[in-house]
């Protein structure tokens, strides 16, 4: 029986930690698109050696979050209008199907139905709150939990895994598009519509609701990215 050398196991663990930390910082927008990621600075910042840092960067590159540029090193991948459109086109193929499956699952599982009913109540409470950054943050946290609940309720393993793998890119765009109070108002209404359709067992309406939500989100992101910082957006990409 083969064993992993202690030093190698330590490197794997450190690579996991560095990968998780950088991925979170990219998703939150703390590492903006185009930000250089020099190995030396990451070694100093994370306390890991070069080997786990390089492994973490390779994994992030495989996920499309980092570009490895020959003779220049690594940088956070930029966002192009085409890449945004491609992402939302793909999501529009996948997520209505997931919503249908989640609606059917909730109809057959009282516990799952209660979970979505509870979230519906939380969305309704967000509507009653006065506009503020705290309210926007609370909404996006709730919307993220709702998205993951839909993913978890999706019975098709390949569909579930594919949507989950897209989540870091979706989260990054949410931060790049900035917090738009008007968009929050509309998006809360869209999530209430999705919840109501799901709880009513109407798979067609639930799928139509998430399709409209994705289309509206794409329009908002395009509008905000087109007027955002040039180094965050590669208009020709």
KOLGUDREN-179619 format. One record per residue (C-alpha): residue in one letter; x, y, z. Coordinates in pm, 1 decimal, m for minus. Example, Ala and Ser with C-alpha at 12.3 -4.5 7.8 and 13.67 -1.06 7.14 Angstrom:
<nodes>
<node aa="A" xx="1230.0" yy="m450.0" zz="780.0"/>
<node aa="S" xx="1367.0" yy="m106.0" zz="714.0"/>
</nodes>
This chain:
<nodes>
<node aa="X" xx="0.0" yy="0.0" zz="0.0"/>
<node aa="X" xx="152.5" yy="331.7" zz="m107.7"/>
<node aa="X" xx="162.6" yy="632.3" zz="119.9"/>
<node aa="X" xx="198.3" yy="1001.6" zz="51.1"/>
<node aa="X" xx="520.6" yy="1148.1" zz="190.7"/>
<node aa="X" xx="456.4" yy="1382.1" zz="482.4"/>
<node aa="X" xx="607.6" yy="1680.9" zz="301.8"/>
<node aa="X" xx="396.6" yy="1617.6" zz="m7.3"/>
<node aa="X" xx="80.5" yy="1591.4" zz="203.6"/>
<node aa="X" xx="166.9" yy="1922.3" zz="366.5"/>
<node aa="X" xx="211.7" yy="2084.9" zz="25.6"/>
<node aa="X" xx="m128.4" yy="1953.8" zz="m86.2"/>
<node aa="X" xx="m291.4" yy="2094.7" zz="225.1"/>
<node aa="X" xx="m122.1" yy="2433.1" zz="179.0"/>
<node aa="X" xx="m217.6" yy="2436.4" zz="m189.8"/>
<node aa="X" xx="m580.0" yy="2380.3" zz="m87.2"/>
<node aa="X" xx="m564.2" yy="2669.1" zz="159.0"/>
<node aa="X" xx="m401.3" yy="2907.4" zz="m89.1"/>
<node aa="X" xx="m646.4" yy="2803.6" zz="m360.9"/>
<node aa="X" xx="m945.7" yy="2857.3" zz="m132.6"/>
<node aa="X" xx="m819.3" yy="3196.3" zz="m14.0"/>
<node aa="X" xx="m742.7" yy="3331.8" zz="m361.5"/>
<node aa="X" xx="m1066.5" yy="3196.4" zz="m505.9"/>
<node aa="X" xx="m1268.3" yy="3371.1" zz="m235.7"/>
<node aa="X" xx="m1081.2" yy="3698.3" zz="m287.4"/>
<node aa="X" xx="m1145.9" yy="3680.1" zz="m663.0"/>
<node aa="X" xx="m1515.3" yy="3602.4" zz="m611.9"/>
<node aa="X" xx="m1555.3" yy="3891.3" zz="m368.2"/>
<node aa="X" xx="m1377.7" yy="4132.6" zz="m601.4"/>
<node aa="X" xx="m1094.5" yy="4189.6" zz="m355.1"/>
<node aa="X" xx="m861.3" yy="4074.9" zz="m632.8"/>
<node aa="X" xx="m983.9" yy="4268.8" zz="m934.7"/>
<node aa="X" xx="m959.5" yy="4143.2" zz="m1294.1"/>
<node aa="X" xx="m610.3" yy="4196.4" zz="m1430.6"/>
<node aa="X" xx="m444.7" yy="4199.8" zz="m1086.5"/>
<node aa="X" xx="m91.1" yy="4050.6" zz="m1107.1"/>
<node aa="X" xx="m34.2" yy="3745.1" zz="m887.2"/>
<node aa="X" xx="339.6" yy="3712.2" zz="m846.1"/>
<node aa="X" xx="457.1" yy="3394.6" zz="m677.4"/>
<node aa="X" xx="688.8" yy="3588.2" zz="m445.8"/>
<node aa="X" xx="413.8" yy="3816.6" zz="m318.8"/>
<node aa="X" xx="180.1" yy="3521.4" zz="m266.4"/>
<node aa="X" xx="449.8" yy="3332.2" zz="m76.2"/>
<node aa="X" xx="496.5" yy="3634.0" zz="150.8"/>
<node aa="X" xx="123.3" yy="3692.9" zz="191.1"/>
<node aa="X" xx="11.1" yy="3335.3" zz="252.7"/>
<node aa="X" xx="315.4" yy="3189.6" zz="426.3"/>
<node aa="X" xx="316.3" yy="2895.4" zz="184.8"/>
<node aa="X" xx="615.7" yy="2790.4" zz="m21.0"/>
<node aa="X" xx="639.3" yy="2825.7" zz="m398.4"/>
<node aa="X" xx="524.1" yy="2468.2" zz="m470.7"/>
<node aa="X" xx="173.1" yy="2496.6" zz="m318.3"/>
<node aa="X" xx="139.2" yy="2851.7" zz="m453.3"/>
<node aa="X" xx="213.3" yy="2728.5" zz="m805.5"/>
<node aa="X" xx="m32.5" yy="2440.4" zz="m764.2"/>
<node aa="X" xx="m304.5" yy="2677.8" zz="m642.4"/>
<node aa="X" xx="m246.8" yy="2906.9" zz="m941.0"/>
<node aa="X" xx="m262.5" yy="2610.4" zz="m1180.5"/>
<node aa="X" xx="m596.1" yy="2505.5" zz="m1030.6"/>
<node aa="X" xx="m735.8" yy="2857.9" zz="m1054.3"/>
<node aa="X" xx="m621.2" yy="2875.2" zz="m1416.6"/>
<node aa="X" xx="m800.5" yy="2546.7" zz="m1489.9"/>
<node aa="X" xx="m1116.1" yy="2701.7" zz="m1342.0"/>
<node aa="X" xx="m1081.2" yy="3008.0" zz="m1565.1"/>
<node aa="X" xx="m1023.4" yy="3251.0" zz="m1278.4"/>
<node aa="X" xx="m650.8" yy="3312.1" zz="m1342.3"/>
<node aa="X" xx="m448.1" yy="3357.8" zz="m1661.1"/>
<node aa="X" xx="m96.8" yy="3213.9" zz="m1672.7"/>
<node aa="X" xx="92.6" yy="3438.2" zz="m1914.3"/>
<node aa="X" xx="429.6" yy="3313.8" zz="m2047.7"/>
<node aa="X" xx="720.9" yy="3525.7" zz="m1920.4"/>
<node aa="X" xx="476.7" yy="3750.3" zz="m1733.8"/>
<node aa="X" xx="340.8" yy="3525.4" zz="m1461.3"/>
<node aa="X" xx="m12.8" yy="3492.8" zz="m1334.0"/>
<node aa="X" xx="m291.4" yy="3748.7" zz="m1317.5"/>
<node aa="X" xx="m660.3" yy="3744.9" zz="m1231.1"/>
<node aa="X" xx="m843.5" yy="3678.2" zz="m1556.0"/>
<node aa="X" xx="m1013.5" yy="3976.1" zz="m1716.3"/>
<node aa="X" xx="m1379.3" yy="3984.7" zz="m1807.7"/>
<node aa="X" xx="m1498.3" yy="4040.3" zz="m2162.4"/>
<node aa="X" xx="m1847.2" yy="4118.4" zz="m2280.7"/>
<node aa="X" xx="m1833.5" yy="3800.7" zz="m2488.3"/>
<node aa="X" xx="m1737.3" yy="3588.9" zz="m2187.8"/>
<node aa="X" xx="m2026.3" yy="3738.9" zz="m1990.3"/>
<node aa="X" xx="m2271.1" yy="3664.5" zz="m2270.1"/>
<node aa="X" xx="m2135.0" yy="3310.8" zz="m2309.1"/>
<node aa="X" xx="m2175.3" yy="3247.2" zz="m1936.6"/>
<node aa="X" xx="m2534.3" yy="3367.4" zz="m1929.8"/>
<node aa="X" xx="m2623.1" yy="3182.6" zz="m2249.3"/>
<node aa="X" xx="m2495.2" yy="2863.7" zz="m2087.0"/>
<node aa="X" xx="m2673.9" yy="2934.1" zz="m1759.3"/>
<node aa="X" xx="m2996.4" yy="2994.1" zz="m1953.3"/>
<node aa="X" xx="m2967.2" yy="2643.3" zz="m2095.6"/>
<node aa="X" xx="m2898.7" yy="2479.3" zz="m1759.7"/>
<node aa="X" xx="m3078.1" yy="2663.7" zz="m1481.9"/>
<node aa="X" xx="m3437.4" yy="2647.1" zz="m1610.2"/>
<node aa="X" xx="m3395.3" yy="2267.7" zz="m1623.3"/>
<node aa="X" xx="m3259.2" yy="2270.4" zz="m1267.6"/>
<node aa="X" xx="m3550.7" yy="2487.1" zz="m1155.1"/>
<node aa="X" xx="m3795.5" yy="2237.4" zz="m1305.2"/>
<node aa="X" xx="m3629.4" yy="1952.5" zz="m1118.6"/>
<node aa="X" xx="m3622.4" yy="2148.7" zz="m792.2"/>
<node aa="X" xx="m3993.4" yy="2230.3" zz="m829.0"/>
<node aa="X" xx="m4074.7" yy="1862.5" zz="m877.6"/>
<node aa="X" xx="m3851.7" yy="1766.6" zz="m585.4"/>
<node aa="X" xx="m4018.1" yy="2018.9" zz="m353.1"/>
<node aa="X" xx="m4362.4" yy="1889.2" zz="m447.9"/>
<node aa="X" xx="m4257.1" yy="1540.9" zz="m339.2"/>
<node aa="X" xx="m4058.0" yy="1637.4" zz="m27.9"/>
<node aa="X" xx="m4233.9" yy="1831.4" zz="251.5"/>
<node aa="X" xx="m3903.5" yy="1916.9" zz="423.1"/>
<node aa="X" xx="m3762.5" yy="2067.8" zz="103.7"/>
<node aa="X" xx="m4085.2" yy="2256.5" zz="47.7"/>
<node aa="X" xx="m4055.9" yy="2403.7" zz="397.8"/>
<node aa="X" xx="m3700.1" yy="2514.5" zz="317.8"/>
<node aa="X" xx="m3814.6" yy="2707.7" zz="13.3"/>
<node aa="X" xx="m4118.7" yy="2844.9" zz="197.6"/>
<node aa="X" xx="m3884.1" yy="2978.7" zz="465.7"/>
<node aa="X" xx="m3668.3" yy="3145.4" zz="201.1"/>
<node aa="X" xx="m3979.5" yy="3294.7" zz="44.4"/>
<node aa="X" xx="m4055.6" yy="3453.2" zz="381.6"/>
<node aa="X" xx="m3701.8" yy="3592.5" zz="400.6"/>
<node aa="X" xx="m3732.7" yy="3748.5" zz="54.4"/>
<node aa="X" xx="m4062.4" yy="3907.4" zz="162.8"/>
<node aa="X" xx="m3891.3" yy="4058.0" zz="467.6"/>
<node aa="X" xx="m3617.4" yy="4202.9" zz="245.6"/>
<node aa="X" xx="m3887.5" yy="4384.1" zz="46.8"/>
<node aa="X" xx="m4004.3" yy="4559.8" zz="363.5"/>
<node aa="X" xx="m3657.6" yy="4683.4" zz="460.6"/>
<node aa="X" xx="m3545.7" yy="5035.2" zz="373.3"/>
<node aa="X" xx="m3286.2" yy="5049.9" zz="93.0"/>
<node aa="X" xx="m2929.9" yy="5034.5" zz="226.9"/>
<node aa="X" xx="m2601.2" yy="4858.2" zz="165.6"/>
<node aa="X" xx="m2682.5" yy="4621.3" zz="452.7"/>
<node aa="X" xx="m3012.8" yy="4532.8" zz="287.4"/>
<node aa="X" xx="m2839.7" yy="4470.8" zz="m46.0"/>
<node aa="X" xx="m2580.9" yy="4246.8" zz="120.5"/>
<node aa="X" xx="m2855.8" yy="4055.3" zz="302.0"/>
<node aa="X" xx="m3041.1" yy="4005.1" zz="m25.5"/>
<node aa="X" xx="m2736.8" yy="3877.3" zz="m213.9"/>
<node aa="X" xx="m2651.3" yy="3638.2" zz="69.5"/>
<node aa="X" xx="m3008.1" yy="3507.3" zz="64.8"/>
<node aa="X" xx="m3009.4" yy="3482.8" zz="m315.5"/>
<node aa="X" xx="m2687.9" yy="3281.6" zz="m297.6"/>
<node aa="X" xx="m2844.5" yy="3039.2" zz="m48.9"/>
<node aa="X" xx="m3149.2" yy="3010.2" zz="m274.0"/>
<node aa="X" xx="m2930.5" yy="2928.4" zz="m574.1"/>
<node aa="X" xx="m2747.3" yy="2658.0" zz="m381.1"/>
<node aa="X" xx="m3077.9" yy="2514.2" zz="m258.4"/>
<node aa="X" xx="m3191.4" yy="2483.9" zz="m620.2"/>
<node aa="X" xx="m2862.0" yy="2315.4" zz="m710.2"/>
<node aa="X" xx="m2890.9" yy="2072.2" zz="m418.4"/>
<node aa="X" xx="m3248.3" yy="1986.1" zz="m519.8"/>
<node aa="X" xx="m3145.7" yy="1908.9" zz="m878.3"/>
<node aa="X" xx="m3159.5" yy="1531.9" zz="m921.8"/>
<node aa="X" xx="m2939.0" yy="1512.9" zz="m1232.8"/>
<node aa="X" xx="m2582.6" yy="1476.0" zz="m1105.6"/>
<node aa="X" xx="m2414.3" yy="1617.9" zz="m1415.9"/>
<node aa="X" xx="m2647.6" yy="1917.1" zz="m1429.7"/>
<node aa="X" xx="m2597.4" yy="1982.8" zz="m1059.7"/>
<node aa="X" xx="m2218.1" yy="1964.3" zz="m1083.9"/>
<node aa="X" xx="m2197.1" yy="2182.0" zz="m1395.2"/>
<node aa="X" xx="m2406.3" yy="2461.8" zz="m1243.3"/>
<node aa="X" xx="m2203.5" yy="2445.6" zz="m921.7"/>
<node aa="X" xx="m1879.2" yy="2481.4" zz="m1118.8"/>
<node aa="X" xx="m2012.0" yy="2803.1" zz="m1273.5"/>
<node aa="X" xx="m2083.9" yy="2964.1" zz="m935.7"/>
<node aa="X" xx="m1741.8" yy="3135.7" zz="m889.7"/>
<node aa="X" xx="m1781.4" yy="3312.1" zz="m1225.4"/>
<node aa="X" xx="m2137.8" yy="3412.5" zz="m1140.3"/>
<node aa="X" xx="m2029.7" yy="3549.1" zz="m800.5"/>
<node aa="X" xx="m1746.3" yy="3747.8" zz="m957.9"/>
<node aa="X" xx="m1980.3" yy="3917.5" zz="m1204.6"/>
<node aa="X" xx="m2216.8" yy="4009.0" zz="m925.4"/>
<node aa="X" xx="m1937.5" yy="4207.6" zz="m760.5"/>
<node aa="X" xx="m1807.0" yy="4354.9" zz="m1086.3"/>
<node aa="X" xx="m2150.2" yy="4491.2" zz="m1171.2"/>
<node aa="X" xx="m2159.7" yy="4686.3" zz="m841.8"/>
<node aa="X" xx="m2452.9" yy="4710.1" zz="m606.6"/>
<node aa="X" xx="m2737.9" yy="4869.3" zz="m799.0"/>
<node aa="X" xx="m3028.2" yy="4955.8" zz="m561.7"/>
<node aa="X" xx="m3278.6" yy="4954.5" zz="m845.6"/>
<node aa="X" xx="m3158.2" yy="4613.5" zz="m959.3"/>
<node aa="X" xx="m3198.1" yy="4482.3" zz="m604.6"/>
<node aa="X" xx="m3564.2" yy="4588.6" zz="m605.9"/>
<node aa="X" xx="m3632.7" yy="4410.4" zz="m933.9"/>
<node aa="X" xx="m3431.1" yy="4103.1" zz="m839.7"/>
<node aa="X" xx="m3617.4" yy="4057.5" zz="m511.2"/>
<node aa="X" xx="m3944.0" yy="4056.3" zz="m707.3"/>
<node aa="X" xx="m3796.0" yy="3803.2" zz="m950.0"/>
<node aa="X" xx="m3696.2" yy="3573.3" zz="m663.9"/>
<node aa="X" xx="m4043.1" yy="3599.8" zz="m509.8"/>
<node aa="X" xx="m4188.1" yy="3497.1" zz="m845.3"/>
<node aa="X" xx="m3952.0" yy="3198.2" zz="m860.4"/>
<node aa="X" xx="m4041.2" yy="3095.2" zz="m505.4"/>
<node aa="X" xx="m4415.7" yy="3128.8" zz="m564.6"/>
<node aa="X" xx="m4400.7" yy="2918.2" zz="m880.2"/>
<node aa="X" xx="m4187.5" yy="2653.9" zz="m712.4"/>
<node aa="X" xx="m4414.2" yy="2634.7" zz="m407.6"/>
<node aa="X" xx="m4720.0" yy="2613.3" zz="m633.8"/>
<node aa="X" xx="m4561.6" yy="2318.3" zz="m813.1"/>
<node aa="X" xx="m4569.6" yy="2505.4" zz="m1144.5"/>
<node aa="X" xx="m4248.0" yy="2391.1" zz="m1313.0"/>
<node aa="X" xx="m4319.0" yy="2581.1" zz="m1635.9"/>
<node aa="X" xx="m4368.3" yy="2912.0" zz="m1453.0"/>
<node aa="X" xx="m4064.2" yy="2850.2" zz="m1232.3"/>
<node aa="X" xx="m3848.5" yy="2787.8" zz="m1540.4"/>
<node aa="X" xx="m3988.5" yy="3099.2" zz="m1712.0"/>
<node aa="X" xx="m3920.1" yy="3306.3" zz="m1398.7"/>
<node aa="X" xx="m3553.4" yy="3210.7" zz="m1377.1"/>
<node aa="X" xx="m3512.1" yy="3262.4" zz="m1752.7"/>
<node aa="X" xx="m3641.0" yy="3619.1" zz="m1716.0"/>
<node aa="X" xx="m3422.6" yy="3674.5" zz="m1409.3"/>
<node aa="X" xx="m3110.9" yy="3571.4" zz="m1602.1"/>
<node aa="X" xx="m3202.3" yy="3795.8" zz="m1896.4"/>
<node aa="X" xx="m3253.5" yy="4096.1" zz="m1667.9"/>
<node aa="X" xx="m2929.0" yy="4024.7" zz="m1482.9"/>
<node aa="X" xx="m2736.8" yy="4009.7" zz="m1808.9"/>
<node aa="X" xx="m2875.3" yy="4346.2" zz="m1920.0"/>
<node aa="X" xx="m2776.9" yy="4506.0" zz="m1588.6"/>
<node aa="X" xx="m2425.6" yy="4359.2" zz="m1593.3"/>
<node aa="X" xx="m2370.2" yy="4471.2" zz="m1951.9"/>
<node aa="X" xx="m2482.1" yy="4823.1" zz="m1867.0"/>
<node aa="X" xx="m2264.9" yy="4848.0" zz="m1555.6"/>
<node aa="X" xx="m1956.8" yy="4677.5" zz="m1699.1"/>
<node aa="X" xx="m1964.4" yy="4893.0" zz="m2011.8"/>
<node aa="X" xx="m1928.4" yy="5203.5" zz="m1794.6"/>
<node aa="X" xx="m1685.6" yy="5046.9" zz="m1544.6"/>
<node aa="X" xx="m1305.6" yy="5062.6" zz="m1514.5"/>
<node aa="X" xx="m1123.0" yy="4973.6" zz="m1833.4"/>
<node aa="X" xx="m874.1" yy="4744.4" zz="m1662.8"/>
<node aa="X" xx="m1157.5" yy="4525.6" zz="m1533.6"/>
<node aa="X" xx="m1317.1" yy="4478.4" zz="m1872.5"/>
<node aa="X" xx="m1165.9" yy="4373.9" zz="m2200.2"/>
<node aa="X" xx="m1418.9" yy="4511.6" zz="m2445.5"/>
<node aa="X" xx="m1250.0" yy="4336.4" zz="m2734.2"/>
<node aa="X" xx="m1223.2" yy="3999.6" zz="m2561.2"/>
</nodes>
